[in-house]
Amino acid sequence: MKEVPASGAFRQLEPGPIVLVTTSYRGKPNIMTMGFHMMIQHAPPLIGCVIGPWDHSYSALRATGECVIAIPTIDLAETVVDIGNCSGDTVDKFERFGLTQQPAGSVAAPLIKECLANIECRVVDVVEHHSLFILEAERLWIDNDHREWRTLHHRGDGVFAADGNVLDLCDRMVKWRHFPR
Ligand SMILES: Cc1cc2nc3c(=O)[nH]c(=O)nc-3n(C[C@H](O)[C@H](O)[C@H](O)COP(=O)(O)O)c2cc1C
C-alpha cells in the first residue's frame, strides 16, 4: 500500500449513483447535479446530502424544505454534467435540457420522467456549517419499463464509471433478512 493524502478519501467513497435534485421555488422548478450523498437510516429512510450555499437549489431547499432526488442512467450522462455546470438563477433547465416534469405525490418539486427512479424528500434537519441536509424519503417512484438501468458513478472532475456486472449474493445476507430488497 502507498499512502496518499487523506484529502482524496472522498474519491473512494463518493461513487454512489450521481443524482439530480429537483426543487420548486416560487413556482419555478429547477434541477442540480449532486454527487455528495449517503444513506443514514433505514426506517424512516434518511438521506444526507451536501448542497453548497452558492447553488440556487440551496436557497430553494432552505425555503421550501422539499426536493426530489432523481436517478439518471447512462443515456443522460452529458445532460447530467451540463445541469451541474449552469444555474437555475439564469437558466430554465427543464426547458434547456428537454426533460419532462411529472407531478410528485407529496412535494411541489417535480419528478423527472426520463430518470430510472425518483425519491420525494422532505428536509428534517440541517447541519448549517457543513451545508448538510438530512432528508426523509417520503415516496419512491421506479420506472419498471425504463430501457436503460446502468447508473453513473462520479470519480471526480467529470469522469464516471457506469454500472457493470451485478453480483447477487443475497443468499449470504443471513443476518439482514428483515430489510426490504
Ligand atoms: C458531477 C457533478 C457533481 C456535483 N455534485 C455536487 C454536490 O454534491 N453538491 C453541490 O452542492 N454541488 C454539486 N455539483 C455542482 C452543482 O450541480 C452546480 O453548482 C449547479 O450549477 C447548481 O445548480 P443550481 O444553481 O441551479 O442549484 C456537482 C456538479 C457536477 C457536474
The ligand as a Gaussian input file, in Angstrom:
#p B3LYP/6-31G(d) Opt

LIG

0 1
 C      -20.744000      15.587000     -11.454000
 C      -21.188000      16.740000     -10.566000
 C      -21.421000      16.522000      -9.215000
 C      -21.815000      17.576000      -8.374000
 N      -22.068000      17.345000      -7.048000
 C      -22.483000      18.378000      -6.259000
 C      -22.791000      18.152000      -4.867000
 O      -22.757000      17.035000      -4.365000
 N      -23.163000      19.229000      -4.119000
 C      -23.253000      20.508000      -4.644000
 O      -23.584000      21.449000      -3.917000
 N      -22.980000      20.734000      -5.959000
 C      -22.615000      19.695000      -6.757000
 N      -22.361000      19.915000      -8.083000
 C      -22.463000      21.292000      -8.594000
 C      -23.894000      21.753000      -8.853000
 O      -24.622000      20.781000      -9.592000
 C      -23.800000      23.069000      -9.624000
 O      -23.246000      24.065000      -8.755000
 C      -25.104000      23.523000     -10.232000
 O      -24.802000      24.529000     -11.155000
 C      -26.088000      24.044000      -9.201000
 O      -27.257000      24.403000      -9.889000
 P      -28.289000      25.462000      -9.294000
 O      -27.553000      26.758000      -9.064000
 O      -29.341000      25.574000     -10.354000
 O      -28.799000      24.886000      -7.999000
 C      -21.991000      18.874000      -8.931000
 C      -21.759000      19.083000     -10.302000
 C      -21.379000      18.028000     -11.113000
 C      -21.160000      18.267000     -12.581000

